Amino acid sequence: MHNKDMDEKQITEEKEIEITDSFEADQAQKLADKEAELEQCQEKVMRLAAEMENFKKRIEREKSEYMKYALDSFAKELLPFLDNLERAVDSVKDSRDFDKLIEGIELTISGYLRTLEHFGIKVFTAEGQKFDPNLHEALTVQEQEGIEENTVIKDILKGYSLHDRILRPALVVVSKNAKKGSRQKETST
C-alpha cells in the first residue's frame, strides 16, 4: 500500500507541476498580450500627441492669417468714402459750389456711419445724460442753472462702441450747480 500511496502522491505532484506549468504558461501569455497591448497604446498616444501638436501649429497659422487680414472686408467697405471725399474736394476746386460740397459730405458721413454700424461700431451721444465715467470723459465742468449736477450738457466728441465695448468715450462738458453769488451781474447797455 505504501507503493500505492507513493504512486498517488507522485501523480498528484505531477498534476500540480502540470497545473503550475500550465498556469505559468497562461500567465506568461497574458503578460505578453498585455505588453503588446501596452505597446500599441503607447504608439497610439505618440501618434495622437504628434497630431495634437500639428493641430496646434495649424490653428496658430490660421489664427495668424486671420488676424493679419481680419480688417480686409472692413477696409474695402471704407474705401468708397475716401473716394467720395476726394471727388468732393476736386469738384469744389472747379465749381466753388459749397452747398453741393456740404450735401455730398453729409451723404458721405451718413453712408460711413451705416457701414460702421454694419460692422458693429455704433456712435453714441451723451448730451442730456447723467455723467458716466465708463462712457464719458469730462473735458470741463460748467456751472449751469436748472440742470441737475453731473449731467452732460455738451458733446465735444461723440463716443463710439464696438458691440458692447467702448472704443472711445464721449468727450463732454459736465454741469455743476451754480453757487449763489458766483454769477456775474449782467449789465444792460
NUTIDO-623589 format. One line per 5 residues: number of its first residue (from 1); their letters; for each residue x, y, z of N, C-alpha, C, O. Coordinates in pm, 1 decimal. Layout:
N
NUM) A) X,Y,Z,X,Y,Z,X,Y,Z,X,Y,Z; ... .
REM end
This chain:
189
1) MHNKD) 79.9,-118.6,0.0,0.0,0.0,0.0,83.7,124.2,0.0,51.1,231.2,-51.5; 187.5,100.1,59.1,276.2,212.9,66.2,316.2,258.0,-75.1,331.9,377.0,-102.3; 331.9,161.0,-161.7,364.8,189.6,-300.6,250.5,263.3,-369.0,272.7,354.2,-448.9; 130.0,223.7,-337.4,14.0,286.4,-396.8,4.7,431.1,-351.2,-24.7,520.0,-431.2; 29.5,454.9,-224.0,28.3,592.4,-172.2,135.7,675.2,-240.2,115.1,792.7,-270.6 .
6) MDEKQ) 250.7,612.8,-263.8,360.8,683.2,-329.9,323.9,719.0,-472.1,353.0,828.4,-520.6; 258.9,623.7,-538.1,220.1,647.4,-676.8,116.7,761.4,-684.1,124.0,847.7,-771.6; 23.2,759.6,-593.0,-78.2,865.1,-591.0,-15.8,999.7,-559.4,-52.6,1102.1,-616.8; 78.6,997.8,-467.7,146.9,1120.9,-431.2,225.9,1173.9,-550.7,226.1,1294.0,-577.7; 291.8,1084.9,-620.7,370.6,1123.3,-737.0,277.7,1176.1,-846.6,309.5,1275.0,-912.6 .
11) ITEEK) 164.3,1111.2,-866.0,67.9,1154.2,-966.2,14.4,1293.0,-929.3,0.3,1380.0,-1015.3; -14.8,1312.2,-801.6,-64.6,1440.7,-754.7,40.9,1549.0,-777.3,9.3,1658.7,-823.3; 164.5,1517.8,-745.0,273.1,1615.8,-764.6,289.7,1648.3,-912.5,309.6,1763.8,-949.9; 281.5,1545.8,-995.6,294.9,1567.8,-1139.1,180.4,1655.5,-1190.5,200.4,1744.1,-1273.5; 58.3,1628.2,-1138.3,-55.9,1710.1,-1178.9,-37.7,1853.6,-1131.8,-70.1,1948.6,-1203.0 .
16) EIEIT) 14.7,1867.7,-1010.1,39.0,2003.2,-958.6,142.3,2073.7,-1043.4,128.0,2192.4,-1072.9; 246.9,2001.7,-1083.2,350.7,2060.9,-1168.9,290.2,2098.7,-1303.2,317.5,2205.8,-1357.5; 206.9,2008.1,-1356.1,140.1,2035.3,-1483.0,52.4,2158.7,-1471.9,53.6,2245.3,-1559.3; -22.8,2165.6,-1364.5,-111.8,2279.0,-1341.4,-28.9,2406.0,-1326.0,-60.9,2509.3,-1384.9; 77.6,2398.0,-1246.8,165.0,2513.1,-1225.4,227.2,2555.6,-1357.7,230.5,2674.5,-1389.3 .
21) DSFEA) 276.6,2459.3,-1435.2,337.1,2491.6,-1564.3,233.7,2553.8,-1658.2,261.4,2650.8,-1728.8; 114.4,2495.7,-1656.8,7.2,2547.4,-1739.9,-30.8,2689.0,-1695.2,-51.4,2777.7,-1778.1; -39.7,2709.1,-1562.9,-72.6,2840.8,-1507.6,34.9,2942.3,-1543.7,3.7,3053.9,-1585.2; 161.3,2904.1,-1528.2,271.9,2993.8,-1561.5,272.2,3027.1,-1710.8,296.0,3141.1,-1750.7; 245.4,2925.3,-1791.7,241.2,2948.0,-1936.8,125.3,3041.7,-1970.5,138.8,3132.0,-2053.0 .
26) DQAQK) 11.3,3018.7,-1905.3,-105.4,3104.0,-1926.9,-75.9,3247.0,-1883.2,-109.3,3342.7,-1953.1; -12.5,3260.3,-1766.3,22.3,3394.4,-1716.0,126.2,3461.1,-1806.0,118.7,3581.3,-1831.4; 222.1,3383.8,-1853.8,324.3,3438.0,-1943.7,258.6,3486.7,-2073.4,296.1,3590.8,-2127.3; 160.3,3410.5,-2122.9,90.4,3450.5,-2245.2,9.5,3577.8,-2221.0,9.7,3669.3,-2303.4; -60.4,3582.4,-2105.5,-137.9,3701.5,-2071.7,-46.7,3823.5,-2059.5,-81.5,3932.2,-2105.6 .
31) LADKE) 71.0,3805.4,-1996.9,167.0,3915.0,-1982.1,215.8,3960.8,-2119.3,225.8,4080.8,-2144.6; 245.4,3868.8,-2205.4,291.8,3903.1,-2340.4,181.2,3979.3,-2415.3,208.5,4076.9,-2485.1; 55.8,3933.1,-2399.7,-56.7,4001.6,-2464.3,-70.9,4144.6,-2411.1,-92.5,4238.5,-2487.7; -58.4,4159.6,-2279.3,-71.5,4292.2,-2218.3,43.1,4383.5,-2261.2,23.1,4502.8,-2284.2; 164.0,4326.3,-2271.7,277.2,4407.1,-2316.7,256.7,4453.7,-2460.6,288.1,4567.8,-2494.4 .
36) AELEQ) 204.1,4365.3,-2545.0,176.3,4402.6,-2684.1,67.8,4510.6,-2688.1,76.8,4606.5,-2764.7; -35.2,4493.1,-2604.1,-142.4,4592.3,-2597.2,-89.2,4726.7,-2548.1,-127.1,4831.8,-2599.6; -1.1,4722.4,-2448.0,60.5,4845.0,-2395.5,142.6,4914.5,-2504.1,138.1,5036.7,-2517.8; 216.0,4837.2,-2579.1,297.2,4894.2,-2686.9,208.9,4961.4,-2792.1,241.9,5069.0,-2841.9; 95.5,4896.8,-2825.8,2.8,4956.1,-2921.5,-55.6,5087.1,-2866.0,-68.0,5186.2,-2937.9 .
41) CQEKV) -90.7,5085.1,-2737.7,-145.7,5205.5,-2675.1,-42.6,5317.8,-2673.9,-76.0,5433.6,-2698.9; 83.0,5283.3,-2644.8,189.1,5384.8,-2643.7,206.6,5444.2,-2783.5,225.9,5564.9,-2798.0; 199.8,5360.1,-2885.3,211.6,5409.7,-3023.0,94.9,5502.8,-3056.4,113.6,5607.2,-3118.9; -26.8,5463.5,-3013.7,-143.7,5548.7,-3037.9,-128.7,5683.0,-2968.2,-158.2,5787.8,-3025.8; -82.4,5679.0,-2843.1,-63.6,5803.1,-2767.2,39.6,5891.4,-2836.5,19.6,6012.3,-2847.6 .
46) MRLAA) 148.5,5833.3,-2882.6,252.7,5911.0,-2952.2,197.1,5971.8,-3081.8,225.8,6087.3,-3113.3; 117.2,5893.7,-3157.1,56.9,5946.7,-3279.6,-40.0,6059.0,-3247.5,-40.8,6162.2,-3314.6; -122.7,6038.8,-3143.9,-217.9,6142.9,-3104.5,-145.8,6268.8,-3057.6,-189.1,6380.0,-3087.6; -36.8,6251.8,-2984.6,40.5,6367.8,-2939.3,97.4,6442.9,-3059.8,95.5,6565.9,-3062.8; 147.3,6370.1,-3157.5,200.8,6434.1,-3278.6,89.2,6504.2,-3355.6,107.3,6615.8,-3404.2 .
51) EMENF) -26.8,6438.0,-3366.6,-139.9,6500.1,-3434.9,-185.1,6626.3,-3361.6,-218.1,6726.7,-3424.8; -186.5,6621.3,-3229.7,-227.1,6737.5,-3149.9,-129.2,6852.6,-3170.7,-170.3,6967.9,-3183.9; -2.0,6821.8,-3173.4,99.2,6926.0,-3195.7,82.5,6988.1,-3334.6,91.9,7109.9,-3349.9; 57.9,6905.0,-3434.6,34.5,6956.0,-3570.3,-92.4,7040.1,-3575.5,-96.5,7142.7,-3643.4; -195.8,6996.8,-3503.9,-321.0,7071.5,-3497.3,-297.5,7208.7,-3435.4,-346.6,7309.4,-3486.3 .
56) KKRIE) -222.4,7212.6,-3325.7,-191.9,7340.5,-3260.1,-117.0,7433.9,-3354.5,-148.2,7552.7,-3362.5; -18.9,7380.6,-3425.6,57.8,7462.2,-3519.5,-31.4,7514.5,-3631.5,-19.5,7630.4,-3671.4; -120.9,7429.3,-3682.6,-211.3,7471.0,-3789.2,-305.9,7580.2,-3741.1,-329.7,7678.0,-3811.9; -359.2,7563.5,-3621.6,-450.2,7663.6,-3564.4,-376.2,7795.9,-3545.2,-431.6,7901.9,-3574.3; -254.1,7791.3,-3497.6,-174.5,7914.4,-3480.3,-152.0,7983.9,-3613.7,-163.6,8106.1,-3623.4 .
61) REKSE) -119.5,7905.1,-3717.7,-100.6,7963.3,-3851.9,-229.0,8028.0,-3900.7,-227.9,8140.2,-3951.4; -341.3,7955.5,-3884.8,-469.8,8008.8,-3930.1,-508.5,8132.6,-3850.8,-561.2,8228.8,-3906.6; -482.7,8130.1,-3722.0,-513.4,8246.1,-3637.3,-429.6,8366.1,-3681.3,-480.4,8477.8,-3691.2; -303.0,8342.5,-3707.1,-214.3,8449.4,-3751.3,-262.9,8507.3,-3884.0,-266.0,8629.2,-3901.3; -300.2,8421.3,-3976.5,-352.6,8467.0,-4106.1,-482.7,8545.4,-4086.9,-502.7,8650.4,-4147.9 .
66) YMKYA) -569.9,8493.2,-4002.2,-697.5,8560.3,-3978.0,-673.2,8699.3,-3920.1,-732.5,8797.1,-3965.5; -585.5,8707.7,-3819.6,-557.8,8836.9,-3756.5,-495.7,8934.3,-3857.0,-524.0,9054.1,-3854.6; -412.8,8882.4,-3942.9,-344.8,8967.0,-4040.7,-444.8,9030.9,-4137.6,-429.2,9146.4,-4177.2; -546.9,8954.8,-4174.7,-641.3,9003.7,-4275.5,-783.0,9023.3,-4220.9,-878.1,9030.6,-4298.8; -798.4,9031.8,-4090.7,-930.9,9044.1,-4029.5,-1004.5,9169.9,-4075.1,-1127.0,9169.1,-4086.8 .
71) LDSFA) -932.2,9275.8,-4100.4,-994.7,9401.8,-4138.2,-1013.6,9417.4,-4289.0,-1053.6,9523.8,-4336.2; -985.2,9312.8,-4363.5,-992.1,9318.4,-4508.8,-1127.1,9368.9,-4557.8,-1132.9,9467.6,-4631.1; -1235.7,9303.0,-4518.7,-1367.9,9344.1,-4569.9,-1407.9,9480.8,-4514.7,-1472.3,9559.3,-4584.3; -1370.3,9509.4,-4390.6,-1398.8,9640.1,-4330.4,-1329.1,9750.3,-4410.5,-1390.5,9851.0,-4445.7; -1201.5,9730.1,-4438.5,-1124.5,9829.8,-4513.3,-1181.5,9850.1,-4653.8,-1190.3,9963.2,-4701.6 .
76) KELLP) -1220.0,9741.5,-4719.4,-1276.8,9752.1,-4854.2,-1404.9,9834.3,-4853.4,-1431.0,9909.7,-4947.1; -1484.6,9820.3,-4748.6,-1610.4,9895.4,-4741.5,-1587.6,10043.0,-4710.5,-1674.2,10125.5,-4739.6; -1473.9,10077.9,-4652.7,-1444.6,10218.0,-4620.8,-1383.8,10293.8,-4738.5,-1395.0,10416.2,-4745.5; -1320.9,10223.7,-4829.2,-1253.6,10289.7,-4941.3,-1345.1,10379.6,-5024.8,-1300.8,10487.3,-5064.9; -1469.6,10342.0,-5053.3,-1555.6,10431.5,-5131.6,-1576.9,10568.0,-5064.6,-1596.5,10667.8,-5133.9 .
81) FLDNL) -1573.2,10573.4,-4932.2,-1592.5,10701.8,-4864.8,-1471.9,10793.2,-4886.7,-1486.9,10914.6,-4901.0; -1354.9,10735.1,-4889.0,-1235.2,10812.8,-4920.4,-1244.4,10863.7,-5064.2,-1212.4,10979.0,-5093.0; -1288.9,10775.0,-5153.9,-1306.2,10815.7,-5294.0,-1404.2,10932.9,-5304.6,-1378.6,11029.6,-5376.3; -1516.9,10923.3,-5232.5,-1617.6,11030.9,-5235.7,-1561.1,11161.7,-5182.4,-1586.9,11267.8,-5239.3; -1485.4,11155.8,-5075.7,-1427.1,11278.8,-5019.6,-1326.5,11340.6,-5116.9,-1322.0,11462.6,-5132.4 .
86) ERAVD) -1246.4,11257.1,-5181.8,-1151.6,11309.6,-5280.3,-1225.5,11374.1,-5398.2,-1184.7,11479.7,-5446.5; -1333.6,11311.0,-5444.2,-1413.3,11369.1,-5553.2,-1474.9,11501.7,-5509.2,-1481.7,11596.6,-5587.3; -1519.7,11507.8,-5383.7,-1580.1,11631.7,-5333.0,-1478.3,11744.7,-5334.0,-1510.5,11856.4,-5374.4; -1356.4,11717.3,-5290.2,-1252.0,11819.8,-5289.5,-1221.7,11864.0,-5432.7,-1209.2,11983.3,-5460.1; -1210.1,11767.9,-5523.0,-1183.2,11801.7,-5663.1,-1295.1,11886.5,-5723.3,-1268.4,11983.6,-5794.0 .
91) SVKDS) -1420.7,11849.9,-5695.3,-1532.5,11922.8,-5755.0,-1543.0,12064.5,-5700.4,-1581.0,12155.3,-5774.3; -1510.7,12085.9,-5574.4,-1520.3,12220.4,-5516.0,-1409.9,12310.4,-5571.5,-1427.4,12431.8,-5581.8; -1296.9,12250.7,-5607.0,-1189.1,12329.9,-5666.9,-1235.8,12390.0,-5799.5,-1200.0,12502.4,-5834.6; -1316.0,12312.8,-5871.9,-1362.8,12357.9,-6003.1,-1482.9,12450.5,-5993.2,-1485.7,12554.8,-6058.4; -1582.9,12414.0,-5912.0,-1710.1,12487.1,-5918.0,-1730.1,12586.3,-5803.4,-1806.4,12681.7,-5819.0 .
96) RDFDK) -1667.3,12567.8,-5694.1,-1685.9,12652.8,-5575.9,-1830.9,12649.5,-5526.1,-1876.6,12744.7,-5462.8; -1903.0,12541.1,-5554.0,-2040.9,12526.1,-5508.6,-2037.2,12459.6,-5370.7,-2038.6,12337.0,-5359.8; -2032.6,12541.4,-5266.7,-2016.2,12490.0,-5131.7,-2140.9,12418.9,-5079.7,-2130.3,12330.2,-4995.0; -2258.7,12456.5,-5129.0,-2380.7,12386.5,-5087.2,-2377.3,12241.2,-5133.1,-2413.7,12150.9,-5057.7; -2334.0,12218.9,-5256.0,-2321.8,12081.8,-5308.2,-2214.0,12005.6,-5231.3,-2228.3,11886.3,-5204.3 .
101) LIEGI) -2106.2,12075.4,-5196.5,-1998.2,12012.6,-5119.2,-2051.3,11966.0,-4984.1,-2026.6,11852.6,-4943.2; -2123.4,12052.6,-4915.6,-2178.5,12018.0,-4785.0,-2275.2,11900.6,-4797.9,-2271.8,11807.9,-4716.9; -2360.0,11904.4,-4898.1,-2456.1,11795.1,-4919.9,-2382.0,11663.3,-4945.1,-2418.9,11559.4,-4890.4; -2278.6,11668.1,-5027.2,-2200.1,11547.8,-5057.3,-2129.9,11492.8,-4933.7,-2126.7,11371.8,-4911.3; -2073.8,11583.2,-4854.1,-2004.4,11539.1,-4732.9,-2104.0,11479.4,-4633.8,-2074.2,11378.5,-4569.8 .
106) ELTIS) -2221.3,11540.2,-4620.5,-2323.4,11485.3,-4530.3,-2367.5,11346.6,-4574.4,-2385.7,11257.9,-4491.0; -2385.1,11326.7,-4706.4,-2421.1,11194.2,-4757.3,-2308.6,11093.3,-4731.3,-2334.3,10977.8,-4697.4; -2185.6,11137.7,-4747.2,-2071.3,11050.3,-4722.6,-2065.4,11010.3,-4575.6,-2043.7,10893.4,-4543.8; -2084.6,11106.1,-4486.8,-2084.5,11076.7,-4342.8,-2195.7,10978.0,-4308.0,-2174.4,10884.3,-4231.1; -2312.4,10999.1,-4364.0,-2426.9,10910.7,-4337.9,-2395.8,10767.9,-4382.1,-2420.1,10672.9,-4307.7 .
111) GYLRT) -2343.0,10753.1,-4501.1,-2305.7,10619.7,-4550.6,-2195.4,10557.5,-4467.7,-2196.2,10437.3,-4441.0; -2101.7,10639.3,-4427.7,-1990.2,10592.9,-4345.0,-2042.5,10537.3,-4212.6,-2000.8,10430.1,-4168.7; -2134.2,10610.9,-4149.5,-2191.2,10565.4,-4021.7,-2270.3,10436.0,-4039.5,-2265.6,10348.7,-3952.8; -2342.7,10422.2,-4150.5,-2415.5,10297.1,-4177.5,-2318.1,10180.3,-4192.4,-2344.1,10070.4,-4143.4; -2207.1,10204.4,-4259.6,-2105.9,10099.0,-4275.9,-2046.0,10060.9,-4141.1,-2028.0,9942.7,-4112.1 .
116) LEHFG) -2015.4,10160.1,-4059.2,-1963.0,10129.8,-3926.3,-2062.7,10045.0,-3846.8,-2024.1,9947.9,-3781.8; -2190.1,10081.9,-3852.5,-2292.7,10004.8,-3781.1,-2301.1,9862.2,-3833.4,-2322.8,9768.4,-3756.6; -2284.1,9846.1,-3963.1,-2284.9,9711.5,-4022.9,-2176.9,9623.9,-3958.6,-2195.1,9502.9,-3945.2; -2066.7,9683.3,-3919.5,-1957.5,9608.8,-3857.1,-1962.6,9614.8,-3703.9,-1867.0,9574.9,-3637.5; -2072.4,9663.9,-3647.9,-2090.0,9662.8,-3502.2,-2038.5,9785.7,-3430.6,-2036.8,9789.4,-3307.6 .
121) IKVFT) -1995.8,9887.6,-3506.4,-1946.6,10011.0,-3445.1,-2061.5,10110.5,-3443.1,-2118.6,10145.0,-3546.5; -2093.6,10155.6,-3322.7,-2206.3,10248.9,-3309.1,-2159.3,10377.8,-3244.3,-2073.4,10378.4,-3156.1; -2218.0,10486.2,-3290.5,-2189.4,10617.3,-3233.0,-2290.8,10640.8,-3122.4,-2406.9,10601.8,-3134.6; -2247.3,10704.4,-3015.0,-2343.1,10741.5,-2912.1,-2315.5,10884.1,-2866.4,-2201.0,10928.2,-2857.9; -2423.0,10953.3,-2837.9,-2411.3,11089.1,-2787.8,-2445.0,11086.6,-2639.5,-2514.7,10997.1,-2591.5 .
126) AEGQK) -2395.6,11183.8,-2569.8,-2410.6,11184.1,-2424.5,-2495.3,11299.7,-2375.3,-2538.0,11300.7,-2259.9; -2519.7,11395.4,-2459.9,-2589.1,11517.0,-2416.5,-2721.9,11484.5,-2347.9,-2804.7,11409.9,-2400.0; -2739.1,11543.2,-2229.4,-2861.4,11523.9,-2152.5,-2858.8,11403.2,-2060.6,-2950.2,11385.1,-1980.0; -2755.6,11320.0,-2071.2,-2745.2,11201.6,-1987.1,-2667.1,11231.2,-1860.1,-2591.2,11327.9,-1853.7; -2686.1,11148.4,-1760.7,-2607.4,11156.3,-1638.1,-2463.9,11117.1,-1673.3,-2442.2,11020.8,-1746.9 .
131) FDPNL) -2366.4,11190.8,-1621.4,-2225.7,11161.7,-1649.0,-2190.8,11021.2,-1599.2,-2216.8,10987.5,-1483.7; -2132.7,10940.9,-1685.9,-2088.9,10805.3,-1653.0,-1943.0,10792.6,-1695.9,-1915.0,10795.3,-1815.8; -1848.7,10779.0,-1601.9,-1707.1,10772.4,-1638.9,-1672.0,10652.3,-1727.2,-1565.6,10650.4,-1789.1; -1759.8,10552.6,-1733.6,-1736.0,10438.8,-1822.6,-1767.2,10473.6,-1967.9,-1715.7,10410.6,-2060.3; -1851.8,10574.2,-1987.2,-1893.5,10612.4,-2122.8,-1845.4,10750.6,-2164.2,-1835.7,10780.9,-2283.1 .
136) HEALT) -1815.4,10834.3,-2064.8,-1784.9,10975.0,-2092.9,-1650.2,11013.1,-2032.7,-1606.9,10958.7,-1931.2; -1586.5,11107.7,-2098.3,-1464.3,11168.4,-2045.4,-1492.1,11317.8,-2035.2,-1518.9,11384.5,-2135.2; -1485.4,11368.7,-1913.2,-1517.9,11510.0,-1891.6,-1399.9,11597.1,-1931.7,-1289.4,11582.1,-1879.5; -1424.6,11687.9,-2024.8,-1322.4,11783.7,-2065.7,-1321.8,11900.7,-1967.9,-1216.6,11951.4,-1929.1; -1442.4,11941.7,-1929.2,-1455.2,12052.6,-1836.6,-1587.8,12041.7,-1762.5,-1677.9,11967.7,-1801.9 .
141) VQEQE) -1596.7,12117.9,-1654.2,-1719.5,12126.3,-1575.6,-1766.5,12270.3,-1584.6,-1686.4,12363.3,-1576.8; -1897.1,12288.2,-1601.0,-1951.9,12422.5,-1618.4,-2070.8,12440.5,-1525.0,-2154.9,12351.7,-1510.9; -2075.9,12557.9,-1461.4,-2192.5,12588.4,-1378.3,-2312.0,12607.2,-1469.0,-2303.1,12673.1,-1572.6; -2424.1,12549.0,-1429.4,-2542.9,12555.6,-1512.5,-2665.6,12552.7,-1421.6,-2686.5,12457.4,-1346.6; -2745.3,12657.3,-1429.3,-2868.3,12661.3,-1350.2,-2976.9,12581.6,-1419.9,-2984.2,12578.1,-1542.7 .
146) GIEEN) -3060.5,12518.1,-1340.2,-3175.8,12447.4,-1394.5,-3144.5,12309.7,-1448.9,-3233.8,12241.6,-1499.6; -3021.5,12267.8,-1439.7,-2983.3,12134.2,-1486.8,-2920.0,12061.6,-1368.7,-2837.6,12117.4,-1296.2; -2960.0,11937.0,-1351.2,-2908.8,11858.1,-1239.8,-2757.6,11843.5,-1250.7,-2702.7,11829.3,-1359.9; -2692.0,11847.4,-1136.2,-2546.3,11835.9,-1132.4,-2503.4,11700.6,-1191.6,-2575.1,11601.2,-1180.6; -2385.8,11699.4,-1254.0,-2328.1,11580.7,-1318.8,-2408.2,11533.1,-1439.4,-2413.1,11413.7,-1469.0 .
151) TVIKD) -2470.2,11626.9,-1507.8,-2540.2,11597.3,-1632.4,-2453.4,11647.4,-1747.4,-2394.6,11755.3,-1740.0; -2446.4,11568.7,-1852.1,-2369.8,11609.5,-1969.4,-2448.2,11719.5,-2040.0,-2562.9,11700.3,-2080.4; -2383.4,11835.8,-2053.9,-2453.5,11947.0,-2118.7,-2406.4,11970.1,-2262.2,-2471.0,12042.6,-2337.9; -2294.2,11909.0,-2299.8,-2247.5,11926.0,-2437.3,-2151.2,11814.0,-2474.1,-2065.4,11774.4,-2395.3; -2168.3,11763.8,-2597.1,-2072.7,11667.9,-2653.6,-1966.1,11746.1,-2728.6,-1997.7,11825.1,-2817.5 .
156) ILKGY) -1841.5,11724.8,-2693.5,-1731.5,11782.2,-2771.7,-1695.6,11684.5,-2883.8,-1681.6,11723.6,-2999.6; -1681.2,11557.7,-2847.6,-1659.8,11449.4,-2943.8,-1756.5,11336.7,-2910.5,-1776.8,11304.5,-2793.5; -1815.7,11277.1,-3012.4,-1906.9,11165.5,-2990.7,-1828.2,11042.9,-2945.0,-1709.5,11028.2,-2973.8; -1897.8,10956.3,-2873.5,-1836.8,10831.2,-2831.4,-1870.6,10719.8,-2929.7,-1969.1,10728.3,-3003.0; -1787.7,10614.7,-2930.8,-1809.1,10501.8,-3020.1,-1792.9,10371.8,-2942.5,-1707.9,10359.8,-2854.2 .
161) SLHDR) -1876.6,10275.2,-2977.9,-1865.6,10142.9,-2915.9,-1856.9,10037.6,-3026.0,-1911.0,10054.7,-3135.2; -1788.7,9930.6,-2995.1,-1780.8,9814.7,-3084.1,-1855.0,9703.7,-3012.2,-1806.9,9649.1,-2912.9; -1971.9,9671.2,-3063.3,-2065.3,9579.6,-2998.1,-2094.1,9635.5,-2858.6,-2159.4,9739.3,-2847.9; -2048.3,9571.4,-2752.6,-2076.9,9621.1,-2618.1,-1954.5,9683.7,-2551.5,-1959.0,9714.7,-2432.5; -1847.1,9702.6,-2624.7,-1722.5,9756.5,-2568.6,-1700.8,9899.0,-2619.2,-1721.3,9928.3,-2737.0 .
166) ILRPA) -1659.4,9985.9,-2529.1,-1635.2,10126.0,-2565.3,-1503.0,10136.3,-2641.4,-1397.5,10097.3,-2591.4; -1511.3,10190.1,-2763.9,-1389.4,10218.1,-2841.2,-1330.1,10351.8,-2798.9,-1209.7,10365.9,-2777.6; -1419.6,10448.9,-2787.6,-1378.0,10582.4,-2745.2,-1491.2,10642.5,-2664.2,-1605.1,10648.1,-2710.5; -1460.0,10687.7,-2542.3,-1565.3,10753.6,-2464.3,-1598.0,10889.1,-2526.3,-1515.3,10948.7,-2595.4; -1718.2,10936.3,-2500.8,-1757.7,11068.9,-2549.6,-1684.1,11174.4,-2467.6,-1677.9,11164.7,-2345.0 .
171) LVVVS) -1629.1,11273.6,-2533.7,-1562.2,11385.3,-2466.7,-1669.4,11491.2,-2441.6,-1730.9,11541.6,-2535.6; -1691.2,11524.6,-2314.7,-1810.2,11603.3,-2280.0,-1780.4,11718.2,-2183.9,-1674.7,11725.4,-2121.2; -1880.0,11808.3,-2175.6,-1883.3,11914.3,-2075.4,-1992.0,11872.2,-1976.6,-2103.0,11837.0,-2016.4; -1958.7,11876.1,-1847.3,-2049.6,11829.0,-1743.2,-2096.1,11947.0,-1659.0,-2020.4,12040.8,-1633.9; -2222.6,11941.1,-1615.4,-2279.0,12050.5,-1536.2,-2243.3,12036.5,-1389.4,-2223.1,11926.9,-1337.2 .
176) KNAKK) -2236.5,12152.9,-1324.8,-2230.3,12154.8,-1179.4,-2323.7,12266.0,-1135.0,-2349.5,12360.4,-1209.7; -2373.1,12254.4,-1015.1,-2468.8,12353.7,-966.2,-2401.5,12489.7,-953.8,-2286.8,12501.4,-910.7; -2476.4,12591.6,-993.0,-2426.8,12728.0,-979.9,-2433.4,12766.5,-833.1,-2534.9,12745.6,-766.6; -2324.3,12822.7,-783.4,-2321.4,12867.1,-643.6,-2383.2,13005.4,-634.6,-2365.1,13089.1,-723.0; -2454.9,13027.5,-528.7,-2517.5,13158.6,-510.4,-2408.8,13263.8,-497.1,-2309.1,13244.8,-427.6 .
181) GSRQK) -2430.5,13374.4,-565.1,-2335.6,13484.9,-559.5,-2219.1,13468.2,-654.7,-2137.5,13559.3,-668.6; -2209.3,13351.4,-721.9,-2096.5,13332.3,-812.8,-2128.0,13381.7,-952.8,-2038.2,13397.1,-1035.6; -2257.8,13407.1,-979.8,-2295.4,13455.7,-1112.9,-2253.9,13600.7,-1126.6,-2267.0,13680.1,-1033.4; -2205.1,13632.8,-1241.3,-2169.9,13771.6,-1266.1,-2296.0,13850.1,-1297.4,-2386.6,13798.5,-1362.8; -2302.7,13971.3,-1252.6,-2420.4,14055.9,-1278.5,-2418.4,14095.0,-1424.5,-2316.1,14136.4,-1479.1 .
186) ETST) -2535.7,14080.6,-1486.7,-2548.7,14121.0,-1624.7,-2573.0,14270.7,-1629.3,-2648.8,14325.3,-1549.1; -2510.1,14333.9,-1720.6,-2531.1,14478.4,-1735.8,-2601.6,14502.8,-1865.9,-2573.1,14438.0,-1966.6; -2693.4,14595.9,-1864.1,-2763.9,14628.9,-1988.4,-2704.8,14758.2,-2042.9,-2666.2,14847.1,-1967.1; -2698.6,14766.9,-2168.9,-2642.2,14888.0,-2231.3,-2745.7,14970.0,-2296.6,-2714.7,15074.7,-2353.5 .
REM end
